[in-house]
Amino acid sequence: MMKKLLIFCTNGVIAIWFFLLWCKMMLLSSDMPINITYDEMKSVVLTILVSTTITIFYVKIIPGNKLYYLLFFPTLLWGFSMTQSLIYNYHVYDTIIAITGFICIALVFLVLFFDAKRAAISSKILS
């Protein structure tokens, strides 16, 4: 019981962290005209990549993880931001950040999906 609570809290922290990364991107690109520097873009993209790497490592360690329930909302936000950046072409760095964020969170979803599928197949084989 305690282990499930700890996993749920960790999943919540990961979902909130990806939401905060999206908020950071929105704060950077909220000025009109958008003035994102290369260093700001580089730091946000690096943070997204490191966060994704840590999350994928966490997903691989914890079997049967239900993180996708909590990552659904941040994924929608990143997807809408990416679509809006691609349609309206606000700023090159804004588009790079939005695409990187969506691809990384989609990669976490793919890892979760394939891990769940692998667990389901292995449980069928053992039964």
A tleap script that builds the chain and sets N, CA, C and O, in Angstrom:
source leaprc.protein.ff14SB
mol = sequence {
  NMET MET LYS LYS LEU LEU ILE PHE CYS THR
  ASN GLY VAL ILE ALA ILE TRP PHE PHE LEU
  LEU TRP CYS LYS MET MET LEU LEU SER SER
  ASP MET PRO ILE ASN ILE THR TYR ASP GLU
  MET LYS SER VAL VAL LEU THR ILE LEU VAL
  SER THR THR ILE THR ILE PHE TYR VAL LYS
  ILE ILE PRO GLY ASN LYS LEU TYR TYR LEU
  LEU PHE PHE PRO THR LEU LEU TRP GLY PHE
  SER MET THR GLN SER LEU ILE TYR ASN TYR
  HIE VAL TYR ASP THR ILE ILE ALA ILE THR
  GLY PHE ILE CYS ILE ALA LEU VAL PHE LEU
  VAL LEU PHE PHE ASP ALA LYS ARG ALA ALA
  ILE SER SER LYS ILE LEU CSER
}
set mol.1.N position { 0.817 -1.191 0.000 }
set mol.1.CA position { 0.000 0.000 0.000 }
set mol.1.C position { 0.865 1.261 0.000 }
set mol.1.O position { 0.601 2.211 -0.737 }
set mol.2.N position { 1.885 1.252 0.828 }
set mol.2.CA position { 2.761 2.418 0.915 }
set mol.2.C position { 3.556 2.599 -0.378 }
set mol.2.O position { 3.816 3.724 -0.805 }
set mol.3.N position { 3.935 1.487 -0.989 }
set mol.3.CA position { 4.690 1.560 -2.233 }
set mol.3.C position { 3.824 2.167 -3.347 }
set mol.3.O position { 4.312 2.965 -4.148 }
set mol.4.N position { 2.539 1.787 -3.395 }
set mol.4.CA position { 1.642 2.347 -4.408 }
set mol.4.C position { 1.440 3.840 -4.201 }
set mol.4.O position { 1.373 4.598 -5.168 }
set mol.5.N position { 1.342 4.265 -2.956 }
set mol.5.CA position { 1.198 5.684 -2.658 }
set mol.5.C position { 2.446 6.454 -3.081 }
set mol.5.O position { 2.344 7.549 -3.636 }
set mol.6.N position { 3.615 5.887 -2.822 }
set mol.6.CA position { 4.868 6.523 -3.222 }
set mol.6.C position { 4.974 6.622 -4.744 }
set mol.6.O position { 5.409 7.647 -5.268 }
set mol.7.N position { 4.581 5.571 -5.450 }
set mol.7.CA position { 4.598 5.586 -6.919 }
set mol.7.C position { 3.614 6.627 -7.449 }
set mol.7.O position { 3.926 7.349 -8.395 }
set mol.8.N position { 2.421 6.708 -6.841 }
set mol.8.CA position { 1.437 7.693 -7.271 }
set mol.8.C position { 1.950 9.121 -7.056 }
set mol.8.O position { 1.773 9.984 -7.915 }
set mol.9.N position { 2.582 9.361 -5.911 }
set mol.9.CA position { 3.131 10.693 -5.638 }
set mol.9.C position { 4.261 11.032 -6.605 }
set mol.9.O position { 4.357 12.169 -7.067 }
set mol.10.N position { 5.103 10.075 -6.912 }
set mol.10.CA position { 6.184 10.293 -7.873 }
set mol.10.C position { 5.612 10.577 -9.255 }
set mol.10.O position { 6.100 11.463 -9.957 }
set mol.11.N position { 4.592 9.839 -9.649 }
set mol.11.CA position { 3.930 10.104 -10.933 }
set mol.11.C position { 3.331 11.506 -10.964 }
set mol.11.O position { 3.407 12.197 -11.980 }
set mol.12.N position { 2.740 11.920 -9.857 }
set mol.12.CA position { 2.187 13.266 -9.774 }
set mol.12.C position { 3.260 14.341 -9.893 }
set mol.12.O position { 3.054 15.363 -10.547 }
set mol.13.N position { 4.400 14.109 -9.262 }
set mol.13.CA position { 5.510 15.068 -9.352 }
set mol.13.C position { 6.017 15.156 -10.792 }
set mol.13.O position { 6.324 16.247 -11.271 }
set mol.14.N position { 6.105 14.031 -11.479 }
set mol.14.CA position { 6.559 14.031 -12.879 }
set mol.14.C position { 5.567 14.792 -13.756 }
set mol.14.O position { 5.974 15.587 -14.603 }
set mol.15.N position { 4.272 14.554 -13.560 }
set mol.15.CA position { 3.262 15.250 -14.363 }
set mol.15.C position { 3.293 16.750 -14.089 }
set mol.15.O position { 3.186 17.550 -15.018 }
set mol.16.N position { 3.437 17.136 -12.828 }
set mol.16.CA position { 3.517 18.554 -12.487 }
set mol.16.C position { 4.779 19.175 -13.065 }
set mol.16.O position { 4.759 20.324 -13.506 }
set mol.17.N position { 5.875 18.425 -13.065 }
set mol.17.CA position { 7.131 18.935 -13.618 }
set mol.17.C position { 7.001 19.213 -15.116 }
set mol.17.O position { 7.458 20.254 -15.586 }
set mol.18.N position { 6.389 18.303 -15.869 }
set mol.18.CA position { 6.201 18.548 -17.300 }
set mol.18.C position { 5.215 19.696 -17.542 }
set mol.18.O position { 5.341 20.421 -18.529 }
set mol.19.N position { 4.245 19.863 -16.656 }
set mol.19.CA position { 3.343 21.006 -16.752 }
set mol.19.C position { 4.104 22.309 -16.494 }
set mol.19.O position { 3.885 23.303 -17.185 }
set mol.20.N position { 4.996 22.303 -15.500 }
set mol.20.CA position { 5.794 23.494 -15.210 }
set mol.20.C position { 6.758 23.822 -16.348 }
set mol.20.O position { 7.023 24.993 -16.619 }
set mol.21.N position { 7.279 22.804 -17.009 }
set mol.21.CA position { 8.121 23.052 -18.178 }
set mol.21.C position { 7.310 23.717 -19.289 }
set mol.21.O position { 7.803 24.616 -19.970 }
set mol.22.N position { 6.074 23.275 -19.466 }
set mol.22.CA position { 5.207 23.919 -20.457 }
set mol.22.C position { 4.935 25.367 -20.058 }
set mol.22.O position { 4.936 26.257 -20.909 }
set mol.23.N position { 4.702 25.606 -18.765 }
set mol.23.CA position { 4.477 26.972 -18.289 }
set mol.23.C position { 5.705 27.849 -18.532 }
set mol.23.O position { 5.571 29.017 -18.898 }
set mol.24.N position { 6.882 27.301 -18.333 }
set mol.24.CA position { 8.121 28.046 -18.600 }
set mol.24.C position { 8.197 28.432 -20.074 }
set mol.24.O position { 8.558 29.560 -20.409 }
set mol.25.N position { 7.853 27.485 -20.958 }
set mol.25.CA position { 7.862 27.794 -22.383 }
set mol.25.C position { 6.847 28.891 -22.699 }
set mol.25.O position { 7.127 29.777 -23.506 }
set mol.26.N position { 5.683 28.839 -22.077 }
set mol.26.CA position { 4.668 29.855 -22.323 }
set mol.26.C position { 5.113 31.222 -21.796 }
set mol.26.O position { 4.828 32.248 -22.414 }
set mol.27.N position { 5.805 31.238 -20.667 }
set mol.27.CA position { 6.308 32.510 -20.148 }
set mol.27.C position { 7.377 33.104 -21.064 }
set mol.27.O position { 7.423 34.317 -21.267 }
set mol.28.N position { 8.229 32.252 -21.611 }
set mol.28.CA position { 9.267 32.742 -22.518 }
set mol.28.C position { 8.671 33.315 -23.795 }
set mol.28.O position { 9.182 34.291 -24.345 }
set mol.29.N position { 7.594 32.708 -24.259 }
set mol.29.CA position { 7.037 33.127 -25.544 }
set mol.29.C position { 5.803 34.012 -25.403 }
set mol.29.O position { 5.055 34.174 -26.368 }
set mol.30.N position { 5.573 34.589 -24.223 }
set mol.30.CA position { 4.352 35.365 -24.033 }
set mol.30.C position { 4.502 36.831 -24.422 }
set mol.30.O position { 3.493 37.521 -24.567 }
set mol.31.N position { 5.706 37.326 -24.595 }
set mol.31.CA position { 5.883 38.725 -25.005 }
set mol.31.C position { 5.533 38.894 -26.467 }
set mol.31.O position { 5.676 37.973 -27.270 }
set mol.32.N position { 5.073 40.086 -26.796 }
set mol.32.CA position { 4.848 40.425 -28.208 }
set mol.32.C position { 5.722 41.609 -28.533 }
set mol.32.O position { 5.497 42.655 -27.924 }
set mol.33.N position { 6.662 41.569 -29.395 }
set mol.33.CA position { 7.089 40.410 -30.166 }
set mol.33.C position { 7.889 39.445 -29.290 }
set mol.33.O position { 8.467 39.834 -28.275 }
set mol.34.N position { 7.906 38.204 -29.698 }
set mol.34.CA position { 8.588 37.165 -28.936 }
set mol.34.C position { 10.090 37.382 -29.034 }
set mol.34.O position { 10.648 37.481 -30.127 }
set mol.35.N position { 10.732 37.454 -27.882 }
set mol.35.CA position { 12.188 37.633 -27.832 }
set mol.35.C position { 12.794 36.526 -27.000 }
set mol.35.O position { 13.095 36.730 -25.824 }
set mol.36.N position { 12.977 35.370 -27.583 }
set mol.36.CA position { 13.625 34.253 -26.908 }
set mol.36.C position { 15.070 34.215 -27.383 }
set mol.36.O position { 15.336 34.196 -28.585 }
set mol.37.N position { 15.990 34.203 -26.448 }
set mol.37.CA position { 17.392 34.136 -26.836 }
set mol.37.C position { 17.797 32.680 -27.035 }
set mol.37.O position { 17.095 31.753 -26.631 }
set mol.38.N position { 18.944 32.513 -27.667 }
set mol.38.CA position { 19.453 31.168 -27.915 }
set mol.38.C position { 19.763 30.460 -26.601 }
set mol.38.O position { 19.508 29.263 -26.468 }
set mol.39.N position { 20.310 31.188 -25.629 }
set mol.39.CA position { 20.643 30.574 -24.337 }
set mol.39.C position { 19.400 30.113 -23.582 }
set mol.39.O position { 19.412 29.058 -22.948 }
set mol.40.N position { 18.324 30.904 -23.648 }
set mol.40.CA position { 17.079 30.488 -23.003 }
set mol.40.C position { 16.512 29.237 -23.677 }
set mol.40.O position { 16.064 28.310 -23.002 }
set mol.41.N position { 16.535 29.219 -24.995 }
set mol.41.CA position { 16.043 28.051 -25.729 }
set mol.41.C position { 16.879 26.822 -25.396 }
set mol.41.O position { 16.343 25.735 -25.180 }
set mol.42.N position { 18.184 27.002 -25.357 }
set mol.42.CA position { 19.080 25.878 -25.080 }
set mol.42.C position { 18.855 25.325 -23.671 }
set mol.42.O position { 18.866 24.110 -23.477 }
set mol.43.N position { 18.652 26.199 -22.698 }
set mol.43.CA position { 18.451 25.719 -21.328 }
set mol.43.C position { 17.118 24.989 -21.180 }
set mol.43.O position { 17.043 23.977 -20.483 }
set mol.44.N position { 16.060 25.493 -21.830 }
set mol.44.CA position { 14.753 24.825 -21.736 }
set mol.44.C position { 14.782 23.479 -22.447 }
set mol.44.O position { 14.265 22.493 -21.922 }
set mol.45.N position { 15.381 23.425 -23.636 }
set mol.45.CA position { 15.462 22.160 -24.376 }
set mol.45.C position { 16.298 21.147 -23.609 }
set mol.45.O position { 15.945 19.969 -23.553 }
set mol.46.N position { 17.398 21.588 -23.020 }
set mol.46.CA position { 18.237 20.677 -22.233 }
set mol.46.C position { 17.480 20.163 -21.013 }
set mol.46.O position { 17.595 18.989 -20.662 }
set mol.47.N position { 16.710 21.030 -20.366 }
set mol.47.CA position { 15.903 20.599 -19.218 }
set mol.47.C position { 14.846 19.585 -19.636 }
set mol.47.O position { 14.608 18.607 -18.928 }
set mol.48.N position { 14.220 19.812 -20.766 }
set mol.48.CA position { 13.218 18.862 -21.271 }
set mol.48.C position { 13.860 17.518 -21.571 }
set mol.48.O position { 13.312 16.476 -21.213 }
set mol.49.N position { 15.015 17.529 -22.224 }
set mol.49.CA position { 15.691 16.266 -22.573 }
set mol.49.C position { 16.153 15.502 -21.333 }
set mol.49.O position { 16.009 14.281 -21.271 }
set mol.50.N position { 16.701 16.205 -20.353 }
set mol.50.CA position { 17.140 15.541 -19.118 }
set mol.50.C position { 15.933 14.999 -18.359 }
set mol.50.O position { 15.980 13.885 -17.836 }
set mol.51.N position { 14.859 15.772 -18.296 }
set mol.51.CA position { 13.638 15.313 -17.616 }
set mol.51.C position { 13.055 14.081 -18.297 }
set mol.51.O position { 12.589 13.156 -17.631 }
set mol.52.N position { 13.082 14.074 -19.615 }
set mol.52.CA position { 12.577 12.917 -20.357 }
set mol.52.C position { 13.435 11.692 -20.101 }
set mol.52.O position { 12.911 10.594 -19.915 }
set mol.53.N position { 14.746 11.869 -20.090 }
set mol.53.CA position { 15.651 10.747 -19.827 }
set mol.53.C position { 15.416 10.169 -18.440 }
set mol.53.O position { 15.352 8.950 -18.279 }
set mol.54.N position { 15.288 11.022 -17.448 }
set mol.54.CA position { 15.039 10.554 -16.078 }
set mol.54.C position { 13.680 9.860 -15.988 }
set mol.54.O position { 13.554 8.836 -15.316 }
set mol.55.N position { 12.668 10.405 -16.654 }
set mol.55.CA position { 11.329 9.808 -16.621 }
set mol.55.C position { 11.318 8.446 -17.300 }
set mol.55.O position { 10.694 7.513 -16.795 }
set mol.56.N position { 11.997 8.316 -18.435 }
set mol.56.CA position { 12.064 7.021 -19.120 }
set mol.56.C position { 12.799 6.001 -18.258 }
set mol.56.O position { 12.402 4.838 -18.193 }
set mol.57.N position { 13.867 6.434 -17.599 }
set mol.57.CA position { 14.580 5.539 -16.689 }
set mol.57.C position { 13.666 5.105 -15.546 }
set mol.57.O position { 13.674 3.936 -15.160 }
set mol.58.N position { 12.885 6.025 -15.005 }
set mol.58.CA position { 11.937 5.716 -13.934 }
set mol.58.C position { 10.873 4.726 -14.412 }
set mol.58.O position { 10.525 3.785 -13.699 }
set mol.59.N position { 10.362 4.948 -15.621 }
set mol.59.CA position { 9.321 4.064 -16.168 }
set mol.59.C position { 9.870 2.654 -16.361 }
set mol.59.O position { 9.165 1.674 -16.120 }
set mol.60.N position { 11.109 2.549 -16.789 }
set mol.60.CA position { 11.711 1.226 -16.998 }
set mol.60.C position { 11.955 0.496 -15.680 }
set mol.60.O position { 11.908 -0.734 -15.634 }
set mol.61.N position { 12.213 1.240 -14.617 }
set mol.61.CA position { 12.491 0.616 -13.319 }
set mol.61.C position { 11.205 0.130 -12.650 }
set mol.61.O position { 11.168 -0.967 -12.093 }
set mol.62.N position { 10.155 0.946 -12.707 }
set mol.62.CA position { 8.900 0.632 -12.007 }
set mol.62.C position { 7.980 -0.140 -12.957 }
set mol.62.O position { 7.505 0.435 -13.937 }
set mol.63.N position { 7.718 -1.415 -12.697 }
set mol.63.CA position { 6.828 -2.178 -13.586 }
set mol.63.C position { 5.359 -1.821 -13.343 }
set mol.63.O position { 4.955 -1.510 -12.223 }
set mol.64.N position { 4.576 -1.875 -14.418 }
set mol.64.CA position { 3.137 -1.611 -14.313 }
set mol.64.C position { 2.807 -0.184 -13.936 }
set mol.64.O position { 1.852 0.058 -13.198 }
set mol.65.N position { 3.575 0.755 -14.429 }
set mol.65.CA position { 3.404 2.159 -14.077 }
set mol.65.C position { 2.182 2.750 -14.778 }
set mol.65.O position { 1.964 2.503 -15.964 }
set mol.66.N position { 1.401 3.515 -14.058 }
set mol.66.CA position { 0.191 4.153 -14.599 }
set mol.66.C position { 0.405 5.656 -14.804 }
set mol.66.O position { -0.514 6.449 -14.599 }
set mol.67.N position { 1.594 6.034 -15.201 }
set mol.67.CA position { 1.946 7.440 -15.371 }
set mol.67.C position { 1.160 8.112 -16.481 }
set mol.67.O position { 0.965 9.327 -16.450 }
set mol.68.N position { 0.703 7.339 -17.465 }
set mol.68.CA position { 0.016 7.935 -18.610 }
set mol.68.C position { -1.282 8.618 -18.216 }
set mol.68.O position { -1.723 9.529 -18.917 }
set mol.69.N position { -1.912 8.210 -17.115 }
set mol.69.CA position { -3.122 8.893 -16.660 }
set mol.69.C position { -2.820 10.340 -16.269 }
set mol.69.O position { -3.587 11.251 -16.582 }
set mol.70.N position { -1.705 10.537 -15.590 }
set mol.70.CA position { -1.359 11.875 -15.129 }
set mol.70.C position { -0.661 12.709 -16.195 }
set mol.70.O position { -0.681 13.938 -16.121 }
set mol.71.N position { -0.047 12.073 -17.179 }
set mol.71.CA position { 0.633 12.808 -18.242 }
set mol.71.C position { -0.299 13.201 -19.383 }
set mol.71.O position { 0.128 13.860 -20.331 }
set mol.72.N position { -1.542 12.811 -19.302 }
set mol.72.CA position { -2.473 13.110 -20.392 }
set mol.72.C position { -2.654 14.614 -20.591 }
set mol.72.O position { -2.588 15.102 -21.719 }
set mol.73.N position { -2.881 15.346 -19.508 }
set mol.73.CA position { -3.098 16.792 -19.599 }
set mol.73.C position { -1.849 17.537 -20.095 }
set mol.73.O position { -1.977 18.359 -21.003 }
set mol.74.N position { -0.648 17.292 -19.546 }
set mol.74.CA position { 0.536 17.969 -20.090 }
set mol.74.C position { 0.798 17.615 -21.559 }
set mol.74.O position { 1.304 18.444 -22.316 }
set mol.75.N position { 0.458 16.395 -21.959 }
set mol.75.CA position { 0.645 16.015 -23.358 }
set mol.75.C position { -0.274 16.827 -24.267 }
set mol.75.O position { 0.137 17.274 -25.338 }
set mol.76.N position { -1.510 17.011 -23.836 }
set mol.76.CA position { -2.425 17.848 -24.620 }
set mol.76.C position { -1.903 19.282 -24.731 }
set mol.76.O position { -1.959 19.886 -25.802 }
set mol.77.N position { -1.405 19.813 -23.637 }
set mol.77.CA position { -0.878 21.177 -23.665 }
set mol.77.C position { 0.306 21.304 -24.617 }
set mol.77.O position { 0.367 22.238 -25.416 }
set mol.78.N position { 1.246 20.364 -24.532 }
set mol.78.CA position { 2.402 20.394 -25.436 }
set mol.78.C position { 1.955 20.212 -26.883 }
set mol.78.O position { 2.496 20.857 -27.781 }
set mol.79.N position { 0.988 19.352 -27.115 }
set mol.79.CA position { 0.506 19.128 -28.476 }
set mol.79.C position { -0.157 20.362 -29.058 }
set mol.79.O position { 0.088 20.715 -30.211 }
set mol.80.N position { -1.004 21.028 -28.262 }
set mol.80.CA position { -1.647 22.250 -28.739 }
set mol.80.C position { -0.631 23.353 -28.979 }
set mol.80.O position { -0.739 24.104 -29.949 }
set mol.81.N position { 0.359 23.453 -28.095 }
set mol.81.CA position { 1.403 24.474 -28.278 }
set mol.81.C position { 2.214 24.211 -29.533 }
set mol.81.O position { 2.534 25.138 -30.277 }
set mol.82.N position { 2.548 22.945 -29.772 }
set mol.82.CA position { 3.309 22.608 -30.964 }
set mol.82.C position { 2.491 22.925 -32.222 }
set mol.82.O position { 3.014 23.501 -33.176 }
set mol.83.N position { 1.222 22.550 -32.219 }
set mol.83.CA position { 0.373 22.820 -33.375 }
set mol.83.C position { 0.246 24.318 -33.625 }
set mol.83.O position { 0.326 24.773 -34.766 }
set mol.84.N position { 0.051 25.070 -32.570 }
set mol.84.CA position { -0.085 26.514 -32.705 }
set mol.84.C position { 1.224 27.140 -33.196 }
set mol.84.O position { 1.193 28.053 -34.021 }
set mol.85.N position { 2.353 26.669 -32.710 }
set mol.85.CA position { 3.646 27.198 -33.156 }
set mol.85.C position { 3.901 26.872 -34.622 }
set mol.85.O position { 4.451 27.691 -35.359 }
set mol.86.N position { 3.503 25.676 -35.042 }
set mol.86.CA position { 3.719 25.303 -36.445 }
set mol.86.C position { 2.776 26.054 -37.386 }
set mol.86.O position { 3.160 26.393 -38.505 }
set mol.87.N position { 1.565 26.310 -36.948 }
set mol.87.CA position { 0.601 26.999 -37.813 }
set mol.87.C position { 0.930 28.485 -37.940 }
set mol.87.O position { 0.945 29.031 -39.043 }
set mol.88.N position { 1.193 29.134 -36.806 }
set mol.88.CA position { 1.352 30.584 -36.820 }
set mol.88.C position { 2.800 31.056 -36.925 }
set mol.88.O position { 3.028 32.249 -37.126 }
set mol.89.N position { 3.780 30.173 -36.797 }
set mol.89.CA position { 5.201 30.505 -36.938 }
set mol.89.C position { 5.599 31.728 -36.108 }
set mol.89.O position { 6.107 32.714 -36.644 }
set mol.90.N position { 5.366 31.655 -34.808 }
set mol.90.CA position { 5.673 32.785 -33.937 }
set mol.90.C position { 7.157 33.125 -33.936 }
set mol.90.O position { 7.554 34.235 -34.290 }
set mol.91.N position { 7.961 32.165 -33.539 }
set mol.91.CA position { 9.399 32.375 -33.420 }
set mol.91.C position { 10.062 31.015 -33.605 }
set mol.91.O position { 9.510 29.985 -33.219 }
set mol.92.N position { 11.227 31.024 -34.189 }
set mol.92.CA position { 11.918 29.761 -34.466 }
set mol.92.C position { 12.217 29.018 -33.166 }
set mol.92.O position { 12.002 27.809 -33.079 }
set mol.93.N position { 12.711 29.731 -32.158 }
set mol.93.CA position { 13.070 29.074 -30.898 }
set mol.93.C position { 11.833 28.578 -30.159 }
set mol.93.O position { 11.879 27.525 -29.523 }
set mol.94.N position { 10.744 29.309 -30.229 }
set mol.94.CA position { 9.490 28.858 -29.628 }
set mol.94.C position { 9.019 27.562 -30.282 }
set mol.94.O position { 8.562 26.645 -29.599 }
set mol.95.N position { 9.131 27.494 -31.596 }
set mol.95.CA position { 8.730 26.284 -32.321 }
set mol.95.C position { 9.629 25.112 -31.948 }
set mol.95.O position { 9.144 23.993 -31.780 }
set mol.96.N position { 10.923 25.351 -31.817 }
set mol.96.CA position { 11.859 24.278 -31.436 }
set mol.96.C position { 11.532 23.754 -30.045 }
set mol.96.O position { 11.537 22.544 -29.820 }
set mol.97.N position { 11.252 24.648 -29.119 }
set mol.97.CA position { 10.922 24.226 -27.749 }
set mol.97.C position { 9.622 23.431 -27.741 }
set mol.97.O position { 9.539 22.393 -27.085 }
set mol.98.N position { 8.618 23.900 -28.451 }
set mol.98.CA position { 7.320 23.219 -28.461 }
set mol.98.C position { 7.418 21.836 -29.104 }
set mol.98.O position { 6.833 20.875 -28.604 }
set mol.99.N position { 8.148 21.736 -30.200 }
set mol.99.CA position { 8.306 20.436 -30.866 }
set mol.99.C position { 9.099 19.482 -29.982 }
set mol.99.O position { 8.745 18.310 -29.858 }
set mol.100.N position { 10.164 19.975 -29.373 }
set mol.100.CA position { 10.969 19.129 -28.481 }
set mol.100.C position { 10.145 18.633 -27.305 }
set mol.100.O position { 10.219 17.457 -26.950 }
set mol.101.N position { 9.357 19.518 -26.695 }
set mol.101.CA position { 8.526 19.116 -25.557 }
set mol.101.C position { 7.503 18.067 -25.944 }
set mol.101.O position { 7.303 17.095 -25.216 }
set mol.102.N position { 6.849 18.254 -27.091 }
set mol.102.CA position { 5.841 17.276 -27.500 }
set mol.102.C position { 6.477 15.937 -27.865 }
set mol.102.O position { 5.965 14.887 -27.478 }
set mol.103.N position { 7.575 15.961 -28.596 }
set mol.103.CA position { 8.229 14.704 -28.980 }
set mol.103.C position { 8.718 13.962 -27.743 }
set mol.103.O position { 8.594 12.740 -27.665 }
set mol.104.N position { 9.270 14.684 -26.780 }
set mol.104.CA position { 9.772 14.016 -25.575 }
set mol.104.C position { 8.648 13.413 -24.749 }
set mol.104.O position { 8.784 12.294 -24.254 }
set mol.105.N position { 7.542 14.127 -24.588 }
set mol.105.CA position { 6.443 13.569 -23.802 }
set mol.105.C position { 5.757 12.433 -24.565 }
set mol.105.O position { 5.249 11.493 -23.954 }
set mol.106.N position { 5.741 12.519 -25.904 }
set mol.106.CA position { 5.215 11.410 -26.701 }
set mol.106.C position { 6.137 10.195 -26.598 }
set mol.106.O position { 5.669 9.057 -26.619 }
set mol.107.N position { 7.430 10.430 -26.489 }
set mol.107.CA position { 8.385 9.330 -26.310 }
set mol.107.C position { 8.146 8.622 -24.976 }
set mol.107.O position { 8.231 7.396 -24.896 }
set mol.108.N position { 7.850 9.389 -23.940 }
set mol.108.CA position { 7.524 8.780 -22.643 }
set mol.108.C position { 6.265 7.927 -22.781 }
set mol.108.O position { 6.197 6.829 -22.228 }
set mol.109.N position { 5.262 8.426 -23.519 }
set mol.109.CA position { 4.046 7.650 -23.753 }
set mol.109.C position { 4.348 6.361 -24.511 }
set mol.109.O position { 3.806 5.306 -24.181 }
set mol.110.N position { 5.205 6.439 -25.517 }
set mol.110.CA position { 5.570 5.226 -26.270 }
set mol.110.C position { 6.263 4.207 -25.387 }
set mol.110.O position { 5.978 3.012 -25.473 }
set mol.111.N position { 7.164 4.665 -24.545 }
set mol.111.CA position { 7.850 3.747 -23.633 }
set mol.111.C position { 6.851 3.125 -22.669 }
set mol.111.O position { 6.920 1.927 -22.394 }
set mol.112.N position { 5.924 3.925 -22.153 }
set mol.112.CA position { 4.888 3.375 -21.272 }
set mol.112.C position { 4.026 2.347 -22.003 }
set mol.112.O position { 3.701 1.298 -21.446 }
set mol.113.N position { 3.660 2.645 -23.238 }
set mol.113.CA position { 2.826 1.730 -24.027 }
set mol.113.C position { 3.542 0.416 -24.294 }
set mol.113.O position { 2.973 -0.655 -24.082 }
set mol.114.N position { 4.787 0.488 -24.758 }
set mol.114.CA position { 5.511 -0.735 -25.068 }
set mol.114.C position { 5.856 -1.529 -23.817 }
set mol.114.O position { 5.919 -2.758 -23.860 }
set mol.115.N position { 6.080 -0.840 -22.705 }
set mol.115.CA position { 6.336 -1.538 -21.448 }
set mol.115.C position { 5.079 -2.274 -20.981 }
set mol.115.O position { 5.163 -3.406 -20.504 }
set mol.116.N position { 3.914 -1.632 -21.118 }
set mol.116.CA position { 2.652 -2.287 -20.742 }
set mol.116.C position { 2.349 -3.454 -21.677 }
set mol.116.O position { 1.866 -4.497 -21.237 }
set mol.117.N position { 2.630 -3.281 -22.954 }
set mol.117.CA position { 2.388 -4.354 -23.913 }
set mol.117.C position { 3.306 -5.539 -23.643 }
set mol.117.O position { 2.883 -6.693 -23.719 }
set mol.118.N position { 4.566 -5.246 -23.327 }
set mol.118.CA position { 5.526 -6.315 -23.022 }
set mol.118.C position { 5.107 -7.061 -21.757 }
set mol.118.O position { 5.232 -8.284 -21.686 }
set mol.119.N position { 4.612 -6.328 -20.762 }
set mol.119.CA position { 4.153 -6.964 -19.525 }
set mol.119.C position { 2.919 -7.838 -19.789 }
set mol.119.O position { 2.794 -8.920 -19.216 }
set mol.120.N position { 2.018 -7.376 -20.643 }
set mol.120.CA position { 0.816 -8.155 -20.952 }
set mol.120.C position { 1.169 -9.435 -21.701 }
set mol.120.O position { 0.603 -10.495 -21.433 }
set mol.121.N position { 2.106 -9.331 -22.643 }
set mol.121.CA position { 2.516 -10.516 -23.399 }
set mol.121.C position { 3.237 -11.505 -22.498 }
set mol.121.O position { 3.019 -12.712 -22.601 }
set mol.122.N position { 4.085 -11.007 -21.625 }
set mol.122.CA position { 4.820 -11.924 -20.752 }
set mol.122.C position { 3.894 -12.586 -19.736 }
set mol.122.O position { 4.132 -13.728 -19.343 }
set mol.123.N position { 2.828 -11.881 -19.300 }
set mol.123.CA position { 1.891 -12.514 -18.380 }
set mol.123.C position { 1.059 -13.580 -19.076 }
set mol.123.O position { 0.667 -14.562 -18.445 }
set mol.124.N position { 0.779 -13.404 -20.374 }
set mol.124.CA position { 0.069 -14.423 -21.128 }
set mol.124.C position { 0.927 -15.666 -21.327 }
set mol.124.O position { 0.440 -16.795 -21.279 }
set mol.125.N position { 2.201 -15.432 -21.550 }
set mol.125.CA position { 3.118 -16.552 -21.757 }
set mol.125.C position { 3.280 -17.340 -20.453 }
set mol.125.O position { 3.340 -18.569 -20.482 }
set mol.126.N position { 3.351 -16.652 -19.319 }
set mol.126.CA position { 3.520 -17.332 -18.036 }
set mol.126.C position { 2.256 -18.033 -17.583 }
set mol.126.O position { 2.330 -18.955 -16.770 }
set mol.127.N position { 1.083 -17.621 -18.090 }
set mol.127.CA position { -0.175 -18.240 -17.647 }
set mol.127.C position { -0.408 -19.574 -18.279 }
set mol.127.O position { -1.422 -20.217 -18.007 }
savepdb mol mol.pdb
quit
